[in-house]
Amino acid sequence: MNVLEGKHIILGVSGGIAAYKSVELLRLLRKAGAQVRVIMTRNARWFVGALTFEALSGAAVCTSLFKNTQDAAIRHIQWAEEADAVIIAPATANIVAKLTSGLADDALSTFMLAVRCPIILCPSMNTYMYESKIVQRNLRALKSDGYIVVEPESGALACGTVGPGRLPEPEVILEKVIRCLWEKDLLDKRILITAGPTIEPLDPVRFISNASSGKMGYALANAALRRGATVTLVTGPTSLAAPMDAKVVRVQTAADMARAVSDHVNDAHIIIKTAAVCDYRPVESASHKLKKHQDELILRFEKTVDILKGLGDKKKGKVLVGFAAETESLNENARQKLAKKNLDMIVGNLISAENPGFRADTNTVTLFYKDGTSESLPSMKKEQLAHIILDRIIERILTQQQR
Ligand SMILES: Cc1cc2nc3c(=O)[nH]c(=O)nc-3n(C[C@H](O)[C@H](O)[C@H](O)COP(=O)(O)O)c2cc1C
């Protein structure tokens, strides 16, 4: 699962104000098990000392083509041959221009001409520089040459301007590197995932809901993105960070979720419904805050729309996966739901004190398939479970459909 373990990564650092962030990026890459070699431009050393990178990478930093070290003569070629991925962060307007025109007048630019592995370029500069026609033209040229360009973030920059140009946080760049190295077995697949709870209002400040945290759906979205899928995530309220590069549609009620799913379903090849949609909603939702006048408050509820059943009825070649959280008779209940809702697979979990399912970071589940077979999995992190679910969708459903 750890694609960075033992990988040879080259971190190129050029002379931008955000060079300090590449120190943290180096630390994260090392923590993930990568072997990192650093190449700095001469100007980058105005911003961060080579010694910092040397200490954190555990290897000599290359700052010049002509340094009198044992392997200096061939170092830039050998490092290029051995690299699994190259990241330039921050990439100045200057290095962007040099790469575009093939200049090789220092260690980093010369090395870059010999590179054959994926290159992740993280431009970072003043907004006016970034938006200038020439920088934009250079970046377009590099993208069309196969460079993976990580767009800078917008915000207040060190130079005082507000706009695009800020280097994304090291965690974001790390995720880009991981995705770049991950096997893309879901490329060209569009996946619609629902996640989190829905909330059904009683009045403007109160609602009924459930304990779903959204963690399983978000883990599936992140896993699918790493594997190359295009992901739309329809999510009820959660405190989780939006998965990078997913289309995120935020909803509140079951009715909102049904609408959002119906808006996006035609486009999807695979639909995974992890959301804990409220089965009932209050018949009336007060337009003002309910006051504590009576000793008793009696509420009437009505059924919400059954989104999963609606999808099963008209799924037309799409893969449909549901989730079932039960407190008893898991096998019976899950199999019933699988058949009734015309699913290809259902992920069942028996909720108990040891396996709370909701909110927890781990889950113990049984996968039930359409052909009547099932597979019980041990307790594991939701991130790991997400990959197993996607593996089974590929092996047990997509490959069967192709036969
Ligand atoms: C304080 C300071 C901050 C700078 N920050 C950036 C920056 O964020 N991005 C950029 O493209 N250039 C920045 N520059 C300009 C580059 O350092 C300059 O273009 C240099 O020639 C880049 O050299 P290099 O690409 O070989 O590292 C900055 C310059 C100074 C003095």
The ligand as an SDF file (V2000), in Angstrom:
LIG
                    3D

 31 33  0  0  0  0  0  0  0  0999 V2000
   13.1120   37.6800   -1.6990 C   0  0  0  0  0  0  0  0  0  0  0  0
   12.9200   37.0460   -3.0370 C   0  0  0  0  0  0  0  0  0  0  0  0
   11.9010   36.1720   -3.2280 C   0  0  0  0  0  0  0  0  0  0  0  0
   11.6880   35.5690   -4.4750 C   0  0  0  0  0  0  0  0  0  0  0  0
   10.6470   34.6890   -4.6310 N   0  0  0  0  0  0  0  0  0  0  0  0
   10.4290   34.1580   -5.8450 C   0  0  0  0  0  0  0  0  0  0  0  0
    9.3440   33.2590   -6.0330 C   0  0  0  0  0  0  0  0  0  0  0  0
    8.5950   32.9350   -5.0970 O   0  0  0  0  0  0  0  0  0  0  0  0
    9.1530   32.7530   -7.2680 N   0  0  0  0  0  0  0  0  0  0  0  0
    9.9570   33.0730   -8.3390 C   0  0  0  0  0  0  0  0  0  0  0  0
    9.7030   32.5650   -9.4440 O   0  0  0  0  0  0  0  0  0  0  0  0
   10.9900   33.8910   -8.1650 N   0  0  0  0  0  0  0  0  0  0  0  0
   11.2570   34.4550   -6.9600 C   0  0  0  0  0  0  0  0  0  0  0  0
   12.3180   35.3070   -6.8000 N   0  0  0  0  0  0  0  0  0  0  0  0
   13.1830   35.5810   -7.9380 C   0  0  0  0  0  0  0  0  0  0  0  0
   14.1720   34.4540   -8.1860 C   0  0  0  0  0  0  0  0  0  0  0  0
   14.9410   34.2070   -7.0110 O   0  0  0  0  0  0  0  0  0  0  0  0
   15.0610   34.8000   -9.3480 C   0  0  0  0  0  0  0  0  0  0  0  0
   14.2850   34.8360  -10.5360 O   0  0  0  0  0  0  0  0  0  0  0  0
   16.1840   33.7990   -9.5270 C   0  0  0  0  0  0  0  0  0  0  0  0
   16.9240   34.1600  -10.6880 O   0  0  0  0  0  0  0  0  0  0  0  0
   15.7290   32.3720   -9.6340 C   0  0  0  0  0  0  0  0  0  0  0  0
   16.8240   31.5270   -9.8050 O   0  0  0  0  0  0  0  0  0  0  0  0
   16.6820   29.9520   -9.8830 P   0  0  0  0  0  0  0  0  0  0  0  0
   15.4920   29.6440  -10.6770 O   0  0  0  0  0  0  0  0  0  0  0  0
   17.9330   29.4830  -10.5300 O   0  0  0  0  0  0  0  0  0  0  0  0
   16.6050   29.4600   -8.4700 O   0  0  0  0  0  0  0  0  0  0  0  0
   12.5490   35.8890   -5.5480 C   0  0  0  0  0  0  0  0  0  0  0  0
   13.6000   36.7620   -5.3440 C   0  0  0  0  0  0  0  0  0  0  0  0
   13.7800   37.3610   -4.1180 C   0  0  0  0  0  0  0  0  0  0  0  0
   14.9320   38.3270   -3.9340 C   0  0  0  0  0  0  0  0  0  0  0  0
  1  2  1  0
  2  3  1  0
  2 30  2  0
  3  4  2  0
  4  5  1  0
  4 28  1  0
  5  6  2  0
  6  7  1  0
  6 13  1  0
  7  8  2  0
  7  9  1  0
  9 10  1  0
 10 11  2  0
 10 12  1  0
 12 13  2  0
 13 14  1  0
 14 15  1  0
 14 28  1  0
 15 16  1  0
 16 17  1  0
 16 18  1  0
 18 19  1  0
 18 20  1  0
 20 21  1  0
 20 22  1  0
 22 23  1  0
 23 24  1  0
 24 25  2  0
 24 26  1  0
 24 27  1  0
 28 29  2  0
 29 30  1  0
 30 31  1  0
M  END
$$$$
